[in-house]
C-alpha cells in the first residue's frame, strides 16, 4: 500500500476473485458431467429421452444457480478492514448484521504469507497473523485469498513487536 492509502481512516483487505470464479466453474463442469452421464444412460429409452433430458437440464440450471449463489455468499460473508486511526484490524462476519471482532495491531507478533505457485502467478494468497489476546495466549488469524498479500504484509510489519 502506498502512502495515500495509509492515510485513509479505513483500508479494505481485498479478496481475490479468482478462487470464487474457479469454484463456480468447478460447479458448472461437475454439473455438466452429471448431465452427460444421465444423457448417455437414458439413450436406449427413446421415448423418455427428450423429457428426461429437459427435466435434468432444468434441474441442472437450478442447482447451478443455487450453488453459485451459495459460493458467492460464503465468499463475501467474512471480510476485513483496517481501522488506521485506531490501529485495529476488524473482522466482519455477516452481510446484513455483521458481527465485528477487533484485533489490536499493537498485539501483533508475526505475519506470514501462504501462497502456492498458482497463487503467486495470480498475485493472491493467505495472510496469517499471530496476535496476543487478553489472556496472553497467542491467537492465529488467517485471512484467506488476499489480493497482493505482500503489500499487506509490509503494512502489518510496521506493527510487529
C-alpha positions in Angstrom: 0.0 0.0 0.0 1.3 3.4 -0.8 1.3 6.5 1.4 -2.0 7.7 0.0 -3.8 4.5 1.2 -2.2 4.5 4.6 -3.7 7.9 5.5 -7.3 6.7 4.8 -9.2 6.0 8.0 -10.3 2.5 6.8 -8.4 0.3 4.4 -10.3 -2.8 3.0 -8.4 -6.1 2.8 -9.5 -7.1 -0.7 -10.2 -10.7 -1.6 -9.2 -12.2 -4.9 -12.0 -13.1 -7.4 -10.0 -16.0 -8.9 -10.9 -18.6 -6.3 -14.6 -17.6 -6.4 -14.6 -17.9 -10.2 -12.7 -21.2 -10.0 -15.3 -22.6 -7.6 -18.2 -21.5 -9.8 -16.5 -23.0 -12.9 -15.9 -26.3 -11.0 -19.6 -26.4 -10.1 -20.6 -25.9 -13.7 -18.2 -28.6 -15.0 -19.3 -31.0 -12.4 -23.0 -30.5 -13.2 -22.3 -30.8 -16.9 -20.5 -34.1 -16.3 -23.6 -35.4 -14.4 -25.8 -34.1 -17.2 -23.9 -36.1 -19.8 -23.8 -39.2 -17.7 -27.6 -39.1 -17.3 -27.9 -38.4 -21.1 -25.9 -41.4 -22.0 -27.6 -43.7 -19.5 -31.0 -42.6 -21.0 -30.0 -43.2 -24.6 -31.6 -46.7 -25.1 -35.0 -45.4 -23.9 -36.0 -43.3 -26.9 -39.5 -42.3 -25.8 -38.4 -40.8 -22.5 -35.1 -39.4 -23.6 -36.3 -35.9 -24.6 -38.5 -35.4 -21.5 -35.7 -36.7 -19.2 -33.1 -34.5 -20.8 -35.3 -31.4 -20.4 -36.0 -32.2 -16.8 -32.4 -33.0 -15.9 -31.3 -29.8 -17.8 -33.7 -27.6 -15.8 -32.6 -29.3 -12.5 -29.0 -28.7 -13.5 -29.6 -25.0 -14.1 -31.5 -24.6 -10.8 -28.7 -26.4 -8.9 -26.0 -24.4 -10.6 -27.8 -21.1 -9.8 -28.2 -22.2 -6.1 -24.6 -23.4 -5.7 -23.2 -20.3 -7.4 -25.2 -18.1 -5.2 -24.1 -20.1 -2.1 -20.4 -19.9 -3.1 -20.6 -16.2 -3.7 -22.5 -15.6 -0.4 -19.9 -17.6 1.6 -17.1 -15.8 -0.2 -18.5 -12.4 0.9 -19.7 -13.5 4.3 -16.4 -12.7 6.1 -14.5 -9.6 5.3 -11.8 -7.5 6.9 -10.8 -3.8 7.1 -8.0 -2.0 8.8 -9.0 1.0 11.0 -5.8 3.0 10.6 -6.7 5.7 13.1 -7.5 3.2 15.9 -4.8 0.7 14.9 -7.2 -2.1 14.6 -7.9 -5.0 12.2 -11.7 -5.5 12.2 -13.2 -8.8 11.1 -16.8 -8.6 9.9 -18.9 -11.7 9.8 -22.3 -11.5 8.1 -23.7 -9.3 5.4 -26.8 -7.8 6.9 -26.0 -7.5 10.6 -22.2 -8.1 10.8 -20.6 -9.4 14.0 -17.4 -7.5 14.4 -14.3 -8.7 16.1 -11.4 -6.3 16.5 -7.7 -7.2 16.8 -5.3 -4.6 18.2 -2.4 -4.2 15.8 -0.2 -3.3 18.8 -0.5 -7.0 19.9 0.7 -8.4 16.6 3.6 -10.8 16.8 4.1 -12.3 13.4 2.9 -12.0 9.8 3.3 -14.7 7.1 2.1 -15.3 3.6 0.9 -18.7 2.4 0.8 -18.9 -1.3 1.4 -21.6 -3.9 2.7 -21.3 -7.5 -0.7 -20.6 -8.9 -1.5 -18.0 -6.2 1.9 -16.3 -6.8 1.2 -16.1 -10.5 -2.2 -14.6 -9.9 -0.9 -12.4 -7.1 -3.1 -13.6 -4.2 -2.5 -15.7 -1.1 -3.4 -16.2 2.5 -2.2 -14.0 5.3 -1.5 -15.5 8.7 -1.4 -13.0 11.6 -0.4 -14.0 15.2 -1.9 -11.8 18.0 -1.7 -12.0 21.7 -5.2 -12.0 23.2 -6.4 -10.5 26.5 -5.4 -13.7 28.5 -1.9 -13.5 27.0 -2.3 -16.6 24.7 -1.3 -16.5 21.0 -4.1 -16.4 18.6 -3.6 -17.1 14.9 -5.9 -15.3 12.4 -5.8 -16.4 8.8 -7.2 -14.1 6.1 -7.9 -16.2 3.1 -7.4 -15.2 -0.6 -6.0 -11.7 -0.2 -5.0 -9.7 -3.3 -1.4 -8.7 -3.2 -0.6 -10.1 0.2 3.0 -8.8 0.2 1.7 -5.3 0.3 -0.4 -6.1 3.4 2.4 -7.9 5.0 4.6 -4.9 4.5 1.9 -2.7 6.1 1.5 -5.1 9.1 5.2 -5.4 9.6 5.2 -1.8 10.9 3.2 -3.1 13.9 5.4 -6.1 14.8 6.8 -6.2 18.4 
